[in-house]
Each structure stands twice: as C-alpha cells, then as structure tokens.
C-alpha cells in the first residue's frame, strides 16, 4: 500500500510540474535572462547547500546578455545553459526546440567502475541470462549467488516479475543487485524494489519543499517510509547492492533507503546524487527550465544531493574480472 507521504509528495510534484514565471518579463534576451535568474533564485533548493553565489552569477552573465543580438537564439541558449551549469546539478536542464542543456560535472573525477561487456560475459550474467520487467538475472558462483542487473528505474516491473526472480534464487545464499550507471527513473519503482528487502515498514529518509522565495524558506521535514512487500516477495538474506558515480536520482534514493535494511551492504563507489525532485517553469520565449525544488535526506536527516557512500569502496582494477561483483560475492559467501 502506498503510504500517505508518497501521495502528498507525488501530488506536490504533479502540481509543480509546469508553471509560468511570476512577474512580467518580455520575450527578449534581457527578459528571458531576468526570468530564468529569478526562477532559480526563488525556487531552486540547493543554492545554500552548494554555496552558489547566485548574485555573483547574475553580475557575471548580465553583462554578457547585453552583448547578444535580439534574434540570436543559439547565443542566448548557450549563455543561459552556461549560467545553469554553475549549479552542478544533473536535474537542471534548459529545453528549447533545438537543444537541451545538461550538466555532468558531478561525474568528473570519479572512476567509471562499470563494464557492461564484462557484466554480460560468461563469468557473470552469461549469454543465458533471463529477463523480467527490466531485470536481467542469473545465478553465479556455482549457483550460490543470484545476480540481478537493473539498468533503469524507468523500466517497470510487477509483483509477478519479482516473484519469479526470487523463486529462481530460492536456494542462493544471497543476492547482488547491480545498479551501476542506473540514471534513475520512477521513484515508485525504487520504493517497490526496496520493499523487497525489509521485514517491516521503515522510515528511510525525509523530504521538504520550498515555501517562499527566500533561500532558506522550506517546509518542515516530512518522513519517507518504505512498506514491506508481501511475505512471498521478501528477501531477508544478504543483499549486496552495486553503485558508482553514475547511479543517480531514483537510484540514489534507493541506495539511501537500502542502507536502513539489516541485511544489505553497498559495494563500489559513491553514487552521483540527485537528491532533489525536479519541477519545471516556462520562460517568456516558451523554453522550459527544469530544476531541483524538493530536498531529500537520508534516515539521519543528512542531504543525499551529493550521493550515497558505499559500505565498502571497491574499484575496477583487474583485467577480465569485475572486482566489485567479486567483493560482493565474497561477502555473501563468507
């Protein structure tokens, strides 16, 4: 059963998914610049946490916008996109009919720690892996460990899918859930998957939204809970979850939640974060800006915007072997 917190959370996100900028701005380079700057200044939720000098950004880019020709759409787009890049947020995008801005600065300086070819090699998932509801799965380590690959939380799955997968692994000592380079998707699927690994309903984090235009105007923290799955869909034996810096958004939430499970351990690297739920606003020229407006926290009320740390940090360093899968397997079989 979906908890009341999620209904409120979802309703807030749906109501906020598209809004017009308040105030009167003209459809000119100056007007669109002013509108975008004000939207981020009053609605974006991580300016203080990321220590972004948004007033300084205004001064830096306002001088540049004065130099643009009124009809230079590409120049305006590139300037506004560059301004948004200062937020270092993968949930921030500018949408136009000819381009979409995106930021990957938060991934820089981290090892990839994922090799899809190696994962699907005969050592691990192999060529005879099965597929169900977005999951690829097989047994490894002589049949003693179950390995599940979930590439995107945008790929839905049913309780029946999960029942068949767990039945396949009924004789295994533990599971490995590989979420490396899973860029997120539907938060409800993250909650649904997490529920498999809990024996009781658990508070796994908190969330809050903007209540005013000030940088510190937020609602009280609201708890986020994960319900336990039906008894036939629970896995209470060891589960190792694999992460890397490209694990983002809904995956980041799942990693934060799974740390509250008694039988779980995270292997690999720090996740990419994305601890803010996005909303969208329309600029005077019809372009859409998407940005983080709801802050999410872990069970200890710590922000997860910059990612979730693994319990055991492991990097891919060996030739022909996935060190992260190997470390997870050793933990399960110890």
Secondary structure, DSSP 8 states (H G I E B T S, - for coil): ---HHHHHHHHHHHHTSSEE-SS---SSHHHHHHHHHHHHHHH-S-TTTTT--HHHHHHHHHHHHTTS-TT-HHHHHHHHHHHHHTT--TT-EEE-SS-B----GGGTTS-----HHHHTSTTTT-TT-EEETTEEEEEETTTTEEEEEE--BTS---HHHHHHHHHHTTT-SEEEEE-TT---B-HHHHHHHHHTT-SS-EEEEEEEEB-SSSTT-B---EEEEE----GGG---SEEEEEE-TT-BTHHHHHHHHHTTSTTEEEEES---B--EEEEEEE-TTS-EEEEEEEEEEETTS-B-TT----SEE----STTS-HHHHHHHHHHH-
